[in-house]
Amino acid sequence: MDEVDIVVVGGGSGGAAVAGRLAADKGLRVALIEAGGANTDWRIRAPGMMPFIPDASNWRFETVPQAGLNGRRGYQPRGRGLGGSSAINAMLYIRGSAWDYDNWAAMGCHGWSYADVLPVFRRAEDNARGEDRFHGVGGPLAVSDQHSANPGSLAFVEAAASLQLARNPDFNGAQLDGVGVYQVTQKGGERWSAARAYVEPRRDRIDIRTGALVERILIEDGRAAGVQFAQGGARRTIRARGAVIVAGGAFGSPQTLMLSGIGPAGHLRDHGIAVVRDRQAVGGALQDHIDYVAGYETAGAPFIGQTLRGTLSTLGAMFQWFRSRSGPFTTPYAESGGFARTRPDLPAPDVQFHFVPALLEDHGRTKVKGHGFSCHVCVLRPHSRGTVRLASSDAAAAPLIDPAFLSDARDVETLLAGVKLMRRILEARPLADYGGRDRHMAGVHDDAAMVEIIRDRADTVYHPVGTCRMGADPDSVVDPRLRVREVEGLYVADASIMPALVSGNTNAPTIMIGERCADFVKADLAQR
Ligand SMILES: Cc1cc2nc3c(=O)[nH]c(=O)nc-3n(C[C@H](O)[C@H](O)[C@H](O)COP(=O)(O)OP(=O)(O)OC[C@H]3O[C@@H](n4cnc5c(N)ncnc54)[C@H](O)[C@@H]3O)c2cc1C
């Protein structure tokens, strides 16, 4: 039977970071068990191929019907394969606000204040702009500026600035507020997923199993002793002498814990699963950024579009990328944007914009003819809380995902205020000079009518967290050193541990969590 020191479940943002850092320790043997493939396809590496990511690299989950979205099911893309969601995401490099982490510390998560996490963000980073108080160089995660932003994306920044929103050249610097062009996790014009950053350089030192779906954690005498997984039609086990680290993401990690008998006892019994630990918080506190996307049709250039001319220029951009890894095909699509407060009394921005120089419908799944631009606005610190529950005791079955979007009236109010501010920006010069026509809300100014349109169209902007929440309270799933309560040698290292959603995109914060978990595990092993 296979035996290693550490087994990591899931090779996404958190899992790749923790596995890579632990494998750097020559005394440790690390196995990384990932349900998906190696994700070495050029469509993953080429930023401009983001809308055409291979199906096998995306779990493509759906939510249960959402009352707050007029009964619709939401779409929940999640990365599958090495790199996880960082292999299919928009590559934006954002940490959130300093207040978010100070808030975690105030919630009882000792050791997670901004002062505590900033050095970890810096050590993870290799920022092409160089080093300063906020940024690091020489770390595994490549971060760079965009060099080919669409003129329309720059016009968004100018339009917002004309309304007195501050220009912010560094959202990860002294303040989050303001508008600008996002930095991206790319190197040499290629996507820099967490797997490229942390796993590829240590390939020789990590026992990587792909196409391997973890079915449950083996728990013996109250201790995580290894995992059982399905691979190539066979059922296998791998034992862990030191620790098992679960990093299956905000949907995968609570699912794996519940399948292992760690979760709400009644729910586990309903599925015929023997209860190992009755932990009510597992799969609870699901939080996600609810988002409304506006679309404005224009006559044509400079926006990306599905016309003969648009297709030719996309092909030209693709050839340029193949030749020199440069040009418009390095786009993250969400090129510019920013952060704003809908009320002056807030401790940090509560809405974020993502400007896309193309028409976007239904997460890009519905192709739209013609040219135009889109803009997202999302609620950064939602009050709505949902759940992840088992649909079945079969690990291959998708879990039941219920973000309870817009179930809290405060989120509706914030999103409405965000949409109003976004419309003012999109209709200000110089963006207005493109003569865009709002495809969904033109002429609608009544609050109730706007809310109806929002409920008909809003959905995730892909940042679910909170389902294995960290806390100092005994009810939390993991303690502030990411140890699962009441089980020895078991950790969680992904977005699911966030006690409150950060005010921004979640890849860099999740990598930071993976980095920290490696520190905690190493320190705990040294004490045994
Ligand atoms: C479309 C999209 C766009 C996004 N854009 C951005 C962005 O621009 N910037 C940003 O900061 N964030 C972005 N995000 C969010 C960010 O990428 C995620 O928050 C982050 O990657 C989550 O990391 P994680 O480790 O929690 O989970 P993941 O990266 O999703 O990793 C979980 C891994 O575990 C594996 N797994 C799950 N269950 C099992 C099992 N039972 N056995 C074996 N393996 C398993 C999965 O296959 C996956 O590889 C985006 C996300 C998506 C989906």
The ligand as a Tripos MOL2 file, in Angstrom:
@<TRIPOS>MOLECULE
LIG
   53    58     1     0     0
SMALL
NO_CHARGES

@<TRIPOS>ATOM
      1 C1        -14.5810   31.3480  -14.2500 C.3       1 LIG1
      2 C2        -13.8310   31.8380  -13.0480 C.ar      1 LIG1
      3 C3        -13.2080   33.0730  -13.0760 C.ar      1 LIG1
      4 C4        -12.5230   33.5370  -11.9620 C.ar      1 LIG1
      5 N1        -11.7760   34.6720  -12.0640 N.ar      1 LIG1
      6 C5        -10.9360   35.0220  -11.0460 C.ar      1 LIG1
      7 C6         -9.9980   36.0650  -11.2020 C.ar      1 LIG1
      8 O1         -9.8670   36.6570  -12.2690 O.2       1 LIG1
      9 N2         -9.1960   36.3750  -10.1420 N.ar      1 LIG1
     10 C7         -9.2850   35.7180   -8.9520 C.ar      1 LIG1
     11 O2         -8.5770   36.0910   -8.0150 O.2       1 LIG1
     12 N3        -10.1680   34.7100   -8.7780 N.ar      1 LIG1
     13 C8        -10.9550   34.3250   -9.8190 C.ar      1 LIG1
     14 N4        -11.7770   33.2370   -9.6770 N.ar      1 LIG1
     15 C9        -11.8470   32.5760   -8.3670 C.3       1 LIG1
     16 C10       -10.5970   31.7810   -8.0010 C.3       1 LIG1
     17 O3        -10.0170   31.2040   -9.1550 O.3       1 LIG1
     18 C11       -10.9870   30.7220   -6.9740 C.3       1 LIG1
     19 O4        -11.5440   31.3540   -5.8340 O.3       1 LIG1
     20 C12        -9.8070   29.8890   -6.5020 C.3       1 LIG1
     21 O5         -9.1170   29.3410   -7.5930 O.3       1 LIG1
     22 C13       -10.3300   28.7980   -5.5750 C.3       1 LIG1
     23 O6         -9.2790   27.9900   -5.1500 O.3       1 LIG1
     24 P1         -9.5670   26.6680   -4.3100 P.3       1 LIG1
     25 O7         -8.2500   26.0740   -4.0020 O.co2     1 LIG1
     26 O8        -10.4810   26.9960   -3.1940 O.co2     1 LIG1
     27 O9        -10.4030   25.7320   -5.2770 O.3       1 LIG1
     28 P2        -10.0890   25.2430   -6.7540 P.3       1 LIG1
     29 O10        -8.9950   26.0550   -7.3580 O.co2     1 LIG1
     30 O11       -11.3840   25.1760   -7.4640 O.co2     1 LIG1
     31 O12        -9.4680   23.8040   -6.5490 O.3       1 LIG1
     32 C14       -10.1500   22.6810   -6.1010 C.3       1 LIG1
     33 C15        -9.5180   21.4690   -6.7700 C.3       1 LIG1
     34 O13        -9.9030   20.2970   -6.0850 O.3       1 LIG1
     35 C16       -10.2430   19.3090   -7.0190 C.3       1 LIG1
     36 N5        -11.1700   18.3940   -6.3500 N.ar      1 LIG1
     37 C17       -12.3880   18.7010   -5.8490 C.ar      1 LIG1
     38 N6        -12.9400   17.6140   -5.2700 N.ar      1 LIG1
     39 C18       -12.0340   16.6090   -5.4100 C.ar      1 LIG1
     40 C19       -12.0240   15.2360   -5.0210 C.ar      1 LIG1
     41 N7        -13.0460   14.6740   -4.3610 N.pl3     1 LIG1
     42 N8        -10.9460   14.4820   -5.3360 N.ar      1 LIG1
     43 C20        -9.8860   15.0280   -5.9970 C.ar      1 LIG1
     44 N9         -9.8520   16.3220   -6.3840 N.ar      1 LIG1
     45 C21       -10.9070   17.0890   -6.0940 C.ar      1 LIG1
     46 C22       -10.8540   20.0740   -8.1700 C.3       1 LIG1
     47 O14       -10.8640   19.3390   -9.3780 O.3       1 LIG1
     48 C23        -9.9580   21.2980   -8.2260 C.3       1 LIG1
     49 O15        -8.8310   21.0920   -9.0370 O.3       1 LIG1
     50 C24       -12.4980   32.7530  -10.7720 C.ar      1 LIG1
     51 C25       -13.1200   31.5090  -10.7270 C.ar      1 LIG1
     52 C26       -13.7790   31.0380  -11.8590 C.ar      1 LIG1
     53 C27       -14.4340   29.6830  -11.8030 C.3       1 LIG1
@<TRIPOS>BOND
     1     1     2 1
     2     2     3 ar
     3     2    52 ar
     4     3     4 ar
     5     4     5 ar
     6     4    50 ar
     7     5     6 ar
     8     6     7 ar
     9     6    13 1
    10     7     8 2
    11     7     9 ar
    12     9    10 ar
    13    10    11 2
    14    10    12 ar
    15    12    13 ar
    16    13    14 ar
    17    14    15 1
    18    14    50 ar
    19    15    16 1
    20    16    17 1
    21    16    18 1
    22    18    19 1
    23    18    20 1
    24    20    21 1
    25    20    22 1
    26    22    23 1
    27    23    24 1
    28    24    25 2
    29    24    26 1
    30    24    27 1
    31    27    28 1
    32    28    29 2
    33    28    30 1
    34    28    31 1
    35    31    32 1
    36    32    33 1
    37    33    34 1
    38    33    48 1
    39    34    35 1
    40    35    36 1
    41    35    46 1
    42    36    37 ar
    43    36    45 ar
    44    37    38 ar
    45    38    39 ar
    46    39    40 ar
    47    39    45 ar
    48    40    41 1
    49    40    42 ar
    50    42    43 ar
    51    43    44 ar
    52    44    45 ar
    53    46    47 1
    54    46    48 1
    55    48    49 1
    56    50    51 ar
    57    51    52 ar
    58    52    53 1
@<TRIPOS>SUBSTRUCTURE
     1 LIG1         1 GROUP 0 **** ****
